[in-house]
């Protein structure tokens, strides 16, 4: 029986290159990002950390303003009826306004009537609307506290009393709470801006690295094809 002879591969027949394992695999993070980009319902939950932070701040503002307003209204007497009624009513209305904003955002999200990414980013917790609400609440508390402090300092000199001391303490508390709210909103805005710039820089670096990686893979693949063609010719 004749022995089988080993023949070299035919010259000129192209060989199919081996599939590259580096660039052919799908990135799970990229797949998840693509799914979230397509689903409008998931746009409300893209940044859970920011949403949780803003939700907790809104709850604290509602509780603080509501309890403070109810406390001032419940302790109203004939001596201190004017400033307690004014400050208590303002705090209660402020708490109701923050609660109304949270309820409206939840209703819009449940009805799924908004399909614009810009409007969803503005309405969702952690968006622009929460920042505006916190700044508005902090500014209102600062104004109310400054007014109470001014009245307490002006009226305390000729006739000191317990009612004026309560007015002074209430003004200090409102100034402290309002200043904390405004300062927190400012720090939050600065942190968001810095994080966005950092993310943009990272995305740019990732794109540059991926371009160089793909170029290097294509160059190595071309070299392998040239070497295999020369070997086949030899």
VENWO-V80151 format. One record per pair of residues at least 24 apart in sequence whose ideal C-beta (glycine too) atoms are under 7 Angstrom apart, sorted by the first residue. I is the first residue (numbers start at 1). J is the second residue. D is the distance in whole Angstrom. If there is no record, write none. Layout:
i=[I & I]
j=[J & J]
d=[D & D]
//
This chain:
i=[9 & 11 & 11 & 15 & 17 & 17 & 20 & 20 & 22 & 23 & 23 & 40 & 41 & 43 & 43 & 44 & 44 & 44 & 47 & 50 & 51 & 51 & 51 & 53 & 54 & 54 & 54 & 55 & 57 & 58 & 58 & 58 & 61 & 61 & 62 & 62 & 62 & 64 & 65 & 65 & 65 & 66 & 66 & 69 & 79 & 80 & 80 & 83 & 83 & 83 & 87 & 87 & 87 & 90 & 90 & 94 & 94 & 98 & 98 & 101 & 101 & 131 & 131 & 131 & 134 & 134 & 135 & 135 & 137 & 138 & 138 & 138 & 138 & 139 & 139 & 141 & 141 & 141 & 141 & 142 & 142 & 142 & 142 & 144 & 145 & 145 & 145 & 145 & 146 & 148 & 149]
j=[232 & 232 & 233 & 228 & 221 & 225 & 217 & 221 & 217 & 214 & 217 & 115 & 112 & 117 & 120 & 109 & 120 & 124 & 126 & 126 & 124 & 125 & 126 & 126 & 125 & 126 & 130 & 125 & 134 & 98 & 102 & 130 & 98 & 137 & 95 & 98 & 99 & 177 & 91 & 94 & 95 & 92 & 95 & 95 & 163 & 163 & 166 & 148 & 151 & 167 & 144 & 148 & 170 & 140 & 144 & 137 & 140 & 133 & 137 & 129 & 133 & 185 & 188 & 189 & 181 & 185 & 182 & 185 & 181 & 178 & 181 & 182 & 185 & 178 & 182 & 174 & 177 & 178 & 181 & 175 & 178 & 179 & 182 & 174 & 171 & 174 & 175 & 178 & 175 & 174 & 175]
d=[6 & 6 & 6 & 6 & 6 & 6 & 6 & 7 & 6 & 6 & 6 & 6 & 6 & 6 & 5 & 5 & 6 & 5 & 6 & 3 & 7 & 4 & 4 & 7 & 5 & 5 & 4 & 5 & 6 & 6 & 6 & 7 & 5 & 5 & 5 & 5 & 5 & 6 & 5 & 5 & 4 & 6 & 4 & 6 & 5 & 4 & 7 & 6 & 6 & 6 & 6 & 6 & 6 & 7 & 6 & 6 & 6 & 6 & 6 & 7 & 5 & 6 & 7 & 6 & 6 & 5 & 6 & 5 & 6 & 5 & 3 & 4 & 7 & 7 & 7 & 5 & 5 & 3 & 7 & 6 & 4 & 6 & 7 & 5 & 5 & 3 & 4 & 6 & 7 & 7 & 7]
//
